[in-house]
Amino acid sequence: MPEPLRAGDPTRLGAYQLTARLGQGGQGVVYLGHRDSGDGTAAKVAVKVLNREWAEEPRLRQRFAKEVEAAKRVSAFCTAAVLDADLQAQFPYIVSEFIDGPSLQQAVADGGPRTGSALDRLAVATATALVAIHKAGVVHRDFKPANVLLGPDGPRVIDFGIARAVDGAATQTSSVLGTPSYMAPEQIEGGELGRPADIFAWGCVIAFAATGKAPFGSDSVPAVINRVLNGRPDLGALEEPLRGIVLACLDKRPAARPSAATLLSRLIGDDGPAPPPAPPQGGRAPTGPQTVRPGTGPQPARTGPHTPPPAAYPAGPPMRTVPGYPAGPSGPHPAARPVPFGGTGPHFPAAVRPSSAPPPVRQSRVPVIIAAVGTGALILSLIIAIILGLTSTNTGSSSSDAGPAAEISAARHSG
């Protein structure tokens, strides 16, 4: 919340009227400012002013200038856009978009930890911000709850005061700057510092949002540093699948942590290949022998609209897992099996429950065929005999020599 100006605070810088304090850090003070927009209204802005000690040190002035460069490189949708700056003034300042909302630090202190969909939205929004920051070639290096503002249109990541542009290898040798409770092991040790340090900090921030406390504590600096380097994070009652994702980000090995893009994909559940496309209507049925799985028996022919085969994925909600990263305990899942399909009717077994009853025995058609052939032969023999009898009668043969045909004719007349 804005606080009144204190004695000695400036009331105007350039075209900006300063009316309240928004916050204070190691670099300087952030003020609420107003500038006449030309239509009689005064647009609100945030004005960050470098303190006297930093302003008198050329090296620190240069770092302040790099903050402006870093902030301008990042997409404005996920941070506070830089609107103006004067780096040559007695007290250099940066003017940025005013985000009307509390920091995550303040929101948790006032309203308690985030849960459910509110926590999920925070995780996705801040991971999206990290994707944009890293895509711009910037490592934030001070990602913490105080630097996440909860604006009316969603979270924004601010304060690139110790951010650095990265080289082609995406790493820089680190000086120990940052907030210990949210610093990665390699950042504390002054080693190679790259994007994985921001991923570690993201895991700490989400753990704080979910539990109300930093996962490695916030007591004495030596104790916190020892836990970051050697201890396990305290994630409280943080539930899966977010718990497994946070644990992956808090791996003490930088190379084992996911990238920001992989992190975001896992958060939104995009953790596997797309299912195979359904076959076209009226397509050709598969040729060659068809394999029937044990226990299903032969499948009857079906008519009607073609039904696409079910997707070959294990049952249950996606675990949103990433290969190589722990995702917490999970039950075994059956391996996906290929499902043959065609276009003139379903050629895949129906999804049925396993049955203890034996599959139906298929009856042989050979006896039926033999019986049919025998009946046909008998009828053909009778027809030939009748024709021969009639022929004999027409040529003057006696009734005694007419055979079966004469007897059949006599029986008909006598009846």
C-alpha positions as CSV (number, residue, x, y, z in Angstrom):
1,M,0.0,0.0,0.0
2,P,1.3,3.5,-0.7
3,E,2.8,5.4,2.2
4,P,3.1,9.2,2.7
5,L,6.3,10.9,1.6
6,R,9.0,11.3,4.2
7,A,11.1,14.4,5.0
8,G,13.8,14.7,2.4
9,D,11.9,12.8,-0.3
10,P,11.7,14.5,-3.7
11,T,8.3,15.8,-4.8
12,R,9.0,16.1,-8.5
13,L,11.4,14.5,-11.0
14,G,11.3,15.8,-14.5
15,A,7.7,15.8,-15.7
16,Y,6.5,13.6,-12.8
17,Q,4.9,14.7,-9.6
18,L,5.7,12.3,-6.7
19,T,2.9,11.8,-4.2
20,A,3.6,8.7,-2.1
21,R,6.1,5.9,-1.4
22,L,5.5,2.4,-2.9
23,G,8.5,0.6,-1.6
24,Q,12.2,0.7,-0.7
25,G,15.1,-1.6,-1.5
26,G,18.9,-1.7,-1.6
27,Q,19.1,0.3,-4.7
28,G,16.7,3.1,-3.8
29,V,13.0,4.0,-3.4
30,V,10.0,3.5,-5.6
31,Y,7.5,6.4,-5.6
32,L,4.0,6.7,-6.9
33,G,4.1,9.5,-9.5
34,H,1.6,11.3,-11.8
35,R,2.1,12.9,-15.2
36,D,-0.4,15.1,-16.9
37,S,-1.8,13.0,-19.8
38,G,-2.9,16.1,-21.8
39,D,-6.6,15.5,-21.3
40,G,-6.8,16.8,-17.8
41,T,-6.2,13.5,-16.1
42,A,-3.0,12.4,-14.4
43,A,-1.8,8.9,-15.3
44,K,-0.2,6.9,-12.5
45,V,3.3,5.7,-12.9
46,A,6.0,4.1,-10.7
47,V,9.2,6.0,-10.4
48,K,12.3,4.2,-9.1
49,V,15.0,6.6,-7.9
50,L,18.6,5.5,-7.3
51,N,19.7,6.3,-3.7
52,R,22.6,8.6,-3.0
53,E,25.2,5.9,-2.3
54,W,24.5,4.2,-5.6
55,A,24.2,7.5,-7.6
56,E,27.8,8.5,-6.5
57,E,29.3,5.1,-7.7
58,P,29.8,4.9,-11.4
59,R,29.8,1.1,-11.5
60,L,26.4,1.1,-9.7
61,R,25.0,3.7,-12.1
62,Q,26.0,1.4,-14.9
63,R,24.2,-1.4,-13.3
64,F,21.1,0.8,-13.0
65,A,21.4,1.5,-16.8
66,K,21.5,-2.3,-17.4
67,E,18.3,-2.7,-15.5
68,V,16.6,-0.4,-18.0
69,E,18.0,-2.3,-20.9
70,A,16.9,-5.7,-19.4
71,A,13.4,-4.5,-18.6
72,K,12.9,-3.1,-22.1
73,R,13.9,-6.4,-23.7
74,V,11.2,-8.4,-21.8
75,S,7.7,-8.6,-23.2
76,A,5.5,-6.0,-21.4
77,F,2.6,-8.4,-20.8
78,C,4.4,-10.1,-17.9
79,T,6.3,-7.2,-16.3
80,A,5.9,-3.5,-15.7
81,A,6.7,-1.8,-19.0
82,V,9.4,0.9,-18.9
83,L,8.0,4.2,-20.0
84,D,10.8,6.7,-19.4
85,A,14.2,7.0,-17.7
86,D,16.8,9.7,-17.0
87,L,20.2,8.1,-16.2
88,Q,22.1,11.4,-16.2
89,A,20.1,13.2,-13.5
90,Q,21.7,13.8,-10.1
91,F,19.6,10.9,-8.8
92,P,18.9,8.6,-11.8
93,Y,15.4,7.3,-12.1
94,I,13.3,4.9,-14.1
95,V,9.6,5.4,-14.9
96,S,7.5,2.3,-15.4
97,E,3.9,1.2,-15.6
98,F,2.1,1.3,-12.3
99,I,0.7,-2.0,-11.3
100,D,-2.3,-1.5,-8.9
101,G,-2.0,-4.5,-6.6
102,P,-0.1,-5.9,-3.7
103,S,3.1,-8.0,-4.0
104,L,2.8,-11.7,-3.4
105,Q,4.7,-11.3,-0.2
106,Q,2.1,-8.8,1.1
107,A,-0.9,-10.8,-0.2
108,V,0.2,-14.0,1.6
109,A,1.0,-12.0,4.8
110,D,-2.5,-10.5,4.7
111,G,-4.6,-13.3,3.3
112,G,-2.7,-16.5,3.9
113,P,-1.3,-19.1,1.5
114,R,-2.8,-19.6,-2.0
115,T,-4.7,-22.9,-2.7
116,G,-6.5,-24.6,-5.5
117,S,-7.0,-22.9,-8.8
118,A,-5.6,-19.6,-7.4
119,L,-2.3,-21.3,-6.7
120,D,-2.4,-23.0,-10.2
121,R,-3.0,-19.7,-11.9
122,L,-0.1,-18.1,-10.0
123,A,2.2,-20.9,-11.0
124,V,1.3,-20.8,-14.7
125,A,1.4,-17.0,-14.9
126,T,4.8,-16.7,-13.2
127,A,6.2,-19.6,-15.3
128,T,5.0,-17.8,-18.4
129,A,6.8,-14.6,-17.3
130,L,10.0,-16.6,-16.9
131,V,9.7,-18.0,-20.4
132,A,9.4,-14.4,-21.7
133,I,12.3,-13.2,-19.5
134,H,14.6,-16.0,-20.7
135,K,13.5,-15.7,-24.3
136,A,14.7,-12.1,-24.1
137,G,18.1,-13.3,-23.1
138,V,17.8,-12.1,-19.5
139,V,18.4,-13.8,-16.1
140,H,16.4,-12.1,-13.4
141,R,18.6,-13.3,-10.4
142,D,16.2,-11.9,-7.8
143,F,12.9,-13.7,-8.4
144,K,11.1,-13.6,-5.1
145,P,7.6,-12.9,-3.7
146,A,8.3,-9.2,-3.2
147,N,9.0,-8.9,-6.9
148,V,5.7,-10.5,-8.0
149,L,2.9,-8.0,-8.2
150,L,-0.7,-9.2,-8.3
151,G,-2.3,-6.8,-10.6
152,P,-5.9,-6.8,-11.6
153,D,-5.1,-8.5,-14.9
154,G,-2.7,-11.1,-13.4
155,P,0.7,-11.4,-11.8
156,R,3.6,-9.3,-13.1
157,V,7.3,-9.8,-12.4
158,I,9.2,-6.6,-11.6
159,D,12.6,-5.3,-10.4
160,F,15.4,-6.2,-12.8
161,G,17.9,-4.4,-10.6
162,I,20.4,-7.2,-10.5
163,A,19.3,-8.9,-13.7
164,R,21.9,-9.7,-16.3
165,A,21.9,-10.3,-20.0
166,V,23.3,-13.7,-20.8
167,D,25.9,-14.6,-23.4
168,G,25.6,-17.4,-25.9
169,A,26.3,-20.0,-23.3
170,A,23.4,-18.6,-21.2
171,T,25.7,-18.3,-18.1
172,Q,27.7,-15.7,-16.2
173,T,30.0,-15.9,-13.3
174,S,27.9,-14.8,-10.3
175,S,28.6,-12.3,-7.7
176,V,26.6,-13.1,-4.5
177,L,23.6,-10.8,-5.0
178,G,20.0,-11.7,-4.3
179,T,17.8,-12.8,-1.4
180,P,19.2,-15.9,0.4
181,S,15.9,-17.7,0.9
182,Y,15.3,-17.7,-2.9
183,M,18.8,-18.1,-4.2
184,A,20.1,-21.3,-6.0
185,P,23.1,-23.2,-4.6
186,E,25.3,-22.1,-7.5
187,Q,24.2,-18.5,-6.9
188,I,25.3,-18.7,-3.2
189,E,28.6,-20.4,-4.1
190,G,29.4,-17.7,-6.7
191,G,29.6,-20.3,-9.5
192,E,28.2,-20.2,-13.1
193,L,24.9,-18.5,-13.0
194,G,22.3,-19.0,-15.7
195,R,18.6,-19.6,-16.3
196,P,18.4,-22.6,-13.9
197,A,18.9,-20.2,-11.0
198,D,15.6,-18.5,-11.9
199,I,13.9,-21.9,-12.1
200,F,15.1,-22.7,-8.5
201,A,13.8,-19.3,-7.3
202,W,10.5,-20.0,-9.0
203,G,10.2,-23.3,-7.0
204,C,10.9,-21.4,-3.8
205,V,8.3,-18.7,-4.7
206,I,5.5,-21.2,-5.4
207,A,6.4,-23.1,-2.2
208,F,6.1,-19.9,-0.3
209,A,2.7,-19.1,-2.0
210,A,1.4,-22.5,-1.0
211,T,2.7,-22.7,2.5
212,G,3.3,-19.2,3.7
213,K,7.0,-19.7,4.3
214,A,10.2,-20.1,2.3
215,P,11.1,-23.8,1.7
216,F,14.6,-23.3,3.2
217,G,13.5,-21.0,6.0
218,S,14.0,-17.3,6.5
219,D,15.9,-17.1,9.8
220,S,19.6,-16.4,10.0
221,V,21.5,-16.1,6.8
222,P,24.0,-18.8,7.6
223,A,21.2,-21.3,8.5
224,V,19.3,-20.5,5.3
225,I,22.4,-20.9,3.2
226,N,23.3,-24.2,4.8
227,R,19.8,-25.6,4.1
228,V,19.9,-24.4,0.5
229,L,23.2,-26.1,0.0
230,N,22.6,-29.3,2.0
231,G,19.0,-29.6,3.2
232,R,15.7,-30.7,1.8
233,P,13.0,-28.2,1.1
234,D,10.0,-28.0,3.4
235,L,7.0,-28.0,1.1
236,G,4.4,-28.6,3.8
237,A,1.1,-30.0,2.4
238,L,1.7,-28.9,-1.2
239,E,-0.2,-31.5,-3.3
240,E,0.6,-33.4,-6.4
241,P,1.1,-32.8,-9.3
242,L,2.5,-29.3,-8.4
243,R,4.6,-30.8,-5.6
244,G,6.6,-32.9,-8.0
245,I,7.1,-30.0,-10.3
246,V,8.4,-27.8,-7.5
247,L,10.7,-30.5,-6.3
248,A,12.1,-30.8,-9.8
249,C,12.8,-27.1,-9.9
250,L,14.6,-27.3,-6.5
251,D,17.1,-29.9,-7.6
252,K,20.5,-28.8,-6.4
253,R,22.0,-29.7,-9.7
254,P,21.4,-26.8,-12.2
255,A,21.4,-29.2,-15.2
256,A,18.7,-31.4,-13.7
257,R,16.2,-28.6,-13.4
258,P,13.6,-28.1,-16.3
259,S,13.9,-25.1,-18.6
260,A,11.2,-22.4,-18.2
261,A,9.5,-23.7,-21.4
262,T,9.5,-27.3,-20.2
263,L,8.2,-26.1,-16.8
264,L,5.3,-24.3,-18.4
265,S,4.5,-27.3,-20.6
266,R,4.3,-29.5,-17.6
267,L,2.1,-27.1,-15.7
268,I,-0.5,-27.0,-18.4
269,G,-0.4,-30.8,-18.9
270,D,1.4,-30.9,-22.2
271,D,3.6,-33.8,-21.3
272,G,3.2,-36.4,-24.0
273,P,2.8,-37.0,-27.7
274,A,-0.5,-36.2,-29.4
275,P,-2.8,-39.2,-29.9
276,P,-2.8,-40.7,-33.4
277,P,-5.3,-39.2,-35.9
278,A,-8.5,-41.1,-36.4
279,P,-8.8,-43.0,-39.7
280,P,-10.7,-41.3,-42.5
281,Q,-14.3,-42.3,-43.1
282,G,-14.6,-45.0,-45.7
283,G,-10.9,-45.9,-45.6
284,R,-9.7,-49.4,-46.4
285,A,-9.7,-52.0,-43.8
286,P,-6.3,-53.4,-42.7
287,T,-5.1,-56.4,-44.7
288,G,-3.2,-59.4,-43.4
289,P,-3.9,-61.5,-40.3
290,Q,-5.6,-59.7,-37.5
291,T,-4.5,-60.5,-33.9
292,V,-7.2,-60.9,-31.3
293,R,-6.1,-60.3,-27.7
294,P,-6.6,-63.2,-25.3
295,G,-9.9,-63.0,-23.4
296,T,-11.8,-61.0,-26.0
297,G,-12.9,-63.7,-28.4
298,P,-14.0,-63.1,-32.0
299,Q,-15.7,-59.8,-32.6
300,P,-19.0,-59.8,-34.5
301,A,-19.3,-57.7,-37.6
302,R,-20.9,-54.3,-37.0
303,T,-22.9,-52.0,-39.2
304,G,-23.5,-48.3,-38.8
305,P,-21.3,-45.3,-38.4
306,H,-17.6,-46.0,-38.0
307,T,-16.4,-45.4,-34.4
308,P,-12.8,-44.1,-34.1
309,P,-10.6,-46.3,-31.9
310,P,-9.9,-45.2,-28.3
311,A,-6.7,-43.2,-27.8
312,A,-3.8,-45.5,-26.8
313,Y,-3.0,-43.8,-23.4
314,P,-3.2,-45.2,-19.9
315,A,-6.4,-44.5,-18.1
316,G,-6.6,-41.6,-15.6
317,P,-5.7,-37.9,-15.6
318,P,-2.5,-36.9,-17.2
319,M,0.3,-36.7,-14.7
320,R,1.9,-34.0,-16.7
321,T,5.3,-35.7,-16.2
322,V,8.5,-34.7,-17.9
323,P,11.1,-37.4,-18.6
324,G,14.0,-37.3,-16.1
325,Y,12.1,-35.3,-13.4
326,P,10.4,-36.8,-10.3
327,A,6.7,-36.4,-10.1
328,G,5.9,-37.9,-6.7
329,P,4.4,-41.3,-6.1
330,S,2.1,-42.6,-8.7
331,G,0.5,-46.0,-9.5
332,P,1.6,-48.2,-12.3
333,H,-0.1,-47.7,-15.7
334,P,-0.4,-50.3,-18.4
335,A,1.7,-49.7,-21.5
336,A,-0.1,-48.4,-24.5
337,R,-0.9,-51.1,-27.1
338,P,-1.3,-50.4,-30.9
339,V,-4.9,-50.6,-32.0
340,P,-5.6,-51.6,-35.7
341,F,-8.2,-49.7,-37.4
342,G,-9.9,-49.4,-40.8
343,G,-12.7,-47.5,-42.5
344,T,-15.5,-49.8,-43.2
345,G,-16.3,-50.8,-39.7
346,P,-14.4,-51.1,-36.4
347,H,-11.5,-53.5,-36.5
348,F,-10.5,-53.1,-32.9
349,P,-11.7,-55.0,-29.8
350,A,-14.4,-53.3,-27.8
351,A,-13.3,-52.1,-24.3
352,V,-14.8,-54.8,-22.1
353,R,-14.1,-55.9,-18.6
354,P,-12.1,-59.2,-18.4
355,S,-14.5,-62.2,-17.9
356,S,-13.8,-65.5,-16.2
357,A,-16.0,-67.3,-18.7
358,P,-14.2,-69.1,-21.6
359,P,-14.4,-67.5,-25.0
360,P,-17.2,-68.9,-27.3
361,V,-16.1,-71.9,-29.4
362,R,-16.3,-71.3,-33.1
363,Q,-18.3,-74.0,-34.9
364,S,-16.8,-75.6,-38.0
365,R,-18.7,-75.2,-41.2
366,V,-17.3,-78.4,-42.9
367,P,-20.2,-80.8,-41.9
368,V,-22.7,-78.3,-43.2
369,I,-21.0,-78.0,-46.5
370,I,-20.8,-81.8,-46.9
371,A,-24.5,-82.3,-46.1
372,A,-25.4,-79.6,-48.7
373,V,-23.4,-81.2,-51.4
374,G,-24.9,-84.7,-50.7
375,T,-28.5,-83.3,-50.9
376,G,-27.8,-81.6,-54.2
377,A,-26.3,-84.8,-55.7
378,L,-29.4,-86.8,-54.7
379,I,-31.8,-84.3,-56.3
380,L,-29.8,-84.3,-59.5
381,S,-29.9,-88.1,-59.7
382,L,-33.7,-88.1,-59.4
383,I,-34.1,-85.5,-62.1
384,I,-31.9,-87.6,-64.5
385,A,-33.9,-90.7,-63.7
386,I,-37.2,-89.0,-64.5
387,I,-35.9,-87.7,-67.8
388,L,-34.7,-91.2,-68.9
389,G,-38.1,-92.7,-68.0
390,L,-40.0,-90.2,-70.0
391,T,-37.7,-90.8,-73.0
392,S,-38.3,-94.5,-72.8
393,T,-42.1,-94.1,-72.7
394,N,-42.1,-91.9,-75.8
395,T,-40.1,-94.5,-77.9
396,G,-42.7,-97.4,-77.4
397,S,-41.2,-99.3,-74.4
398,S,-43.7,-101.5,-72.4
399,S,-44.8,-100.4,-68.9
400,S,-43.0,-103.3,-67.4
401,D,-39.7,-101.9,-68.7
402,A,-40.4,-98.3,-67.7
403,G,-38.8,-98.6,-64.3
404,P,-39.4,-96.0,-61.5
405,A,-40.8,-93.4,-63.9
406,A,-43.7,-95.7,-65.1
407,E,-44.5,-96.6,-61.5
408,I,-44.6,-92.9,-60.5
409,S,-47.0,-92.1,-63.5
410,A,-49.3,-95.1,-62.7
411,A,-49.5,-94.0,-59.1
412,R,-50.5,-90.5,-60.1
413,H,-53.4,-91.8,-62.5
414,S,-54.7,-94.3,-60.0
415,G,-54.9,-91.6,-57.3
